[in-house]
Amino acid sequence: QKARFQLFGDTVNTTARMESNGLPGRIQASEATFKALGKLGKGHWARKRDELVQAKGKGKMQTYWVDPKMSDASTIESASSLES
């Protein structure tokens, strides 16, 4: 018999809302994930989306496009600003 898992909670709901606002072939990340990337010295991998994402039950959210191939010069917010 195969193991079955069911995920519930705010994280899953937020992810579903973000998925419906994504674009094919793009990786979208939450602000919390963007901050975690910054703490790991990888903040240059992410770029702030121009528009806010409307998430049912959450309101408007700032999300980020993630691309590990991006250079430091393409980052809108520096990782150092996340340490505050």
C-alpha positions in Angstrom: 0.0 0.0 0.0 1.3 3.4 -1.0 1.7 6.1 1.7 -0.7 9.0 1.3 -0.2 12.5 2.6 -2.6 15.3 3.0 -1.3 18.8 3.5 -3.4 21.5 5.1 -2.9 24.9 6.5 -2.0 28.4 5.5 1.2 27.5 3.6 -0.8 25.2 1.2 -3.6 27.7 0.7 -1.1 30.5 0.0 0.8 28.3 -2.5 -2.4 27.5 -4.3 -3.3 31.2 -4.6 0.2 32.1 -5.8 0.1 29.2 -8.4 -3.0 30.7 -10.0 -1.1 34.0 -10.5 2.1 32.5 -11.8 3.4 32.3 -15.3 4.5 29.2 -17.3 8.2 28.5 -16.9 8.7 30.9 -14.0 9.4 30.3 -10.4 7.4 32.5 -8.0 8.4 32.9 -4.3 6.8 34.5 -1.3 8.4 37.3 0.6 9.4 34.9 3.3 11.3 32.7 0.8 12.9 35.9 -0.7 14.1 36.8 2.8 15.5 33.3 3.4 17.4 33.5 0.1 18.9 36.8 1.2 20.1 35.3 4.5 21.8 32.5 2.5 23.5 35.1 0.3 21.3 34.3 -2.7 19.1 37.4 -2.7 20.4 38.2 -6.2 18.5 35.1 -7.5 15.2 36.9 -6.9 13.5 39.9 -8.5 10.4 41.7 -7.1 7.3 41.3 -9.3 6.1 44.6 -10.8 2.5 43.8 -9.7 1.1 42.6 -6.4 -0.6 39.2 -6.4 -4.3 39.2 -5.2 -4.7 36.1 -3.0 -8.1 35.1 -1.8 -8.2 35.4 2.0 -4.8 37.1 2.1 -5.3 40.3 0.2 -2.5 41.7 -2.0 0.9 40.0 -1.6 4.3 41.0 -2.9 5.9 38.0 -4.6 9.2 37.5 -6.4 10.5 35.8 -9.5 13.3 33.4 -8.8 16.1 32.7 -11.3 19.4 31.3 -10.0 21.0 32.5 -13.3 20.4 36.2 -12.4 23.4 38.3 -11.6 23.9 40.6 -8.6 23.2 43.6 -10.9 19.6 42.5 -11.6 18.5 42.5 -8.0 16.0 45.1 -7.0 16.5 44.7 -3.2 19.8 43.8 -1.8 20.2 40.9 0.7 21.7 43.4 3.2 18.3 45.2 3.5 16.8 41.9 4.7 18.9 41.7 7.9 16.9 44.6 9.5 
